[in-house]
């Protein structure tokens, strides 16, 4: 009888689980996008706007060429919008709307890129800074992260200006030049400018999510993952210190041994998994679209949570959504093979789940390594707590959801936890509605191209990026 009652509760909860997908959204009209947009993207990929945490180490000529190119390629944007250069290279525009009583929207991206690891250029099908167009793709560093967003927004605004369009509400455009090194001089400074002007934003849209073509068991449709939160970020340096000396007379354990033991402990004792917040919201949106058995599990997480966590944690991307991750990335010890090192250091990167904190990570690390002689320090200014979770019932989320359905009728829409960091975090005091989405279709294989080898975007996808921003801006 108890089992029968439990089954009845499970079934009832399943039938109560209603779709959260918007219905009746009119498909966006067909707009012919000129091939000039592909030329523009290709041209800016050729500019090596590689960022560096030391501003004096960047190739300033390349950044200047980028800003000069934007001014030349988008004359209406340059002449009709109010434009400011922030800290020389960051680009900040204001497009005044018809109705000043409406809160403005901020569209943002960044045009700095990460370097190509020395020696890996030979692994690229097409050279990373040639902007080559081949086999229906534009190849090169920045095609995904994130010159596509910057040029896509500019193309959309230029097109709408040419058509004589003026938005109802004001739109700000913010394109940083140092996102890959924490955004201190670009996005952070733009946020400070808006704060001084007492601007309150309706919503912010930055890079982050994507249209996932594969990856959710039980769903055949592509999923537009709209980031409603992002993880925090901190890199800790662990330093073990030994006595040094000749390698012929080593102690039972050297500084390298102490450090290796600490790293091993951290990897064997990961942060606990939690199915909550943005990850739970994602399942709220996707569960009702799944086959009955999967839908039942999602609708009854009070009982099925361990099973769901086990399933999601089998993939690296799924696991990253459920806990604070630990990634040793840099080791440094020793100068000569027959000399015992005194100091051995490791840099370990943590991506912090909402609900955890930088302080909590440090406390956890010290508890797990169980070695008070190992020093634990934050590297530079890397400590950033996780973001808040933005509302999925807000005007901003609804506008993004509607625009996605309009431009990509075949996709499902779901909130999502961005496991990386974006420049949008600098705007947390200007809006409680911050979203992260790039309207590009990805597979698991494509995701490896971020900061990796053979970064590319298809011509069709980039034209759809332009269409998406046209539609979003037109809807106000």
C-alpha positions, 0 to 999 in steps of 0.5 A, a space after each residue: 500500500 505504501 509503495 502504491 501511494 508513493 508511486 501515485 505521488 511520483 505520477 501526480 508530480 510528473 503530470 503537474 510538471 508543465 512546460 516552461 517553453 514559450 509558445 506561439 512566438 512568431 518566427 523572425 522574418 527572413 533577412 538577407 545578410 551580406 557576405 561583407 559580415 564574414 569579411 569583417 569577422 575574418 579581418 578582425 581575426 587577423 588582428 592579434 589582440 592578445 591580452 596580458 595581465 601586464 598592460 605594458 606587455 600587450 601589442 598596443 598597435 594591434 589593439 589600436 588597429 582593431 578600434 580603427 577598423 571598427 570605426 572604418 567598417 561601421 561608419 553609422 555606429 561610429 557617427 550616430 551613436 555616442 562613443 567613448 574610448 575607455 582606457 584607450 582601447 575598450 569601446 563604449 557606445 550609447 544608442 539613445 532610445 525614443 522613450 527615456 522612461 524605459 530602463 536601458 539595456 547593455 549588450 556586451 562582449 570582448 575583443 581580446 583573445 588568449 594566446 595560442 600555446 607556443 608549438 601548437 600552431 602546427 595542429 591548426 587546420 588553418 593558421 590561428 591569426 589568418 582569419 581564413 575562410 574555408 569549407 563554410 567556416 571562418 577559422 582563427 583565435 577569437 571566432 568563438 571567444 569573443 570577437 563573434 559577439 562584438 562584430 555580431 552586435 556591431 553588424 546588427 546595429 549598423 544594419 538597423 541604423 541603415 534602415 532608419 530604426 531607433 529603439 524604444 529604449 536606450 541600448 548601451 554597447 560595451 566591448 572590453 579589451 582585457 576580459 581574459 585577464 579579469 577585465 580591470 581596465 575595460 568592463 570594470 571601468 565601463 561599469 564604474 562610468 555607468 554607476 557614476 552616471 546613476 544608470 540602472 539597467 533593465 538587463 545585461 547580455 554578455 557571452 556565456 551560454 550557447 545552443 547545445 546540439 548534444 549533451 542532455 540525455 533523453 532530449 533530441 532537440 537542441 538546447 539554448 543554454 542562457 546563463 543566469 549565474 556564473 561561478 566564482 573564480 580563485 587561483 591559490 598558490 600552495 607552497 611547500 618548503 624543504 631544507 634543500 641540499 644534495 639529492 644523494 642524501 634526501 629526507 624521507 619526503 622533499 618539498 615536492 613530495 609534500 606538495 604532491 601529497 597535498 595535490 593528491 588529497 585535493 583531487 581525491 576529496 573534491 568539493 561536495 555535489 549540490 543540485 540547486 540554484 541555476 542547475 536546478 532551474 535548468 532541470 525545471 525547464 528541461 524536465 517537462 520536455 523529456 520522455 516520461 521516465 526522465 520527466 518523472 525523475 526530474 519532477 521528483 528530485 526530492 527522491 531522485 536527486 542522488 540518481 540525477 547527480 550521478 548521471 550528470 556528474 559522468 561528464 566533465 561539463 555536467 560535473 562542473 555545474 554541480 560543485 566547486 571544481 579543483 584544477 591544478 594548472 602550474 607546478 614549479 620546483 627544482 633547478 637541477 636534477 641533483 639538487 633538492 629544491 627548497 620551495 615547491 609551488 603549485 597554482 590551483 584554479 577553483 571555479 566556485 559554485 554559487 553558495 560557496 565563496 573564496 573564503 570557504 575554498 581556502 578553508 576547505 583546502 587547508 582542511 583537506 591537505 592537513 599540512 600546516 607547513 604548506 602555505 596557501 595564498 591567493 594569486 594576484 587579484 583572482 579572488 571573485 565570489 560567484 554571481 547571484 542568480 538572475 530571475 527567469 521571470 524578468 523582462 530581460 529573460 523573457 525578451 531573450 527567450 522570445 528572441 531565441 524562439 523567434 530565430 531558432 524555432 527548433 530549440 528548447 530554452 533553459 537557464 544555465 550556470 556558466 562555469 567560466 567567468 565573464 565581464 558581466 560580473 562587473 555590472 552586478 550593482 547596475 542590474 539584478 538581471 544579468 544573462 549570458 548567451 551566445 546564439 551559436 550552435 555547439 557540440 561537445 567537440 566544438 566546446 573544446 575549441 574555446 581557448 583550444 586548437 582550430 577555433 572556428 565558426 560557421 558562416 551560417 552560424 555567424 549570420 544567425 548571430 547578426 540576425 539574433 541581435 537585430 531581432 533582440 534590439 528590434 523587440 526593445 
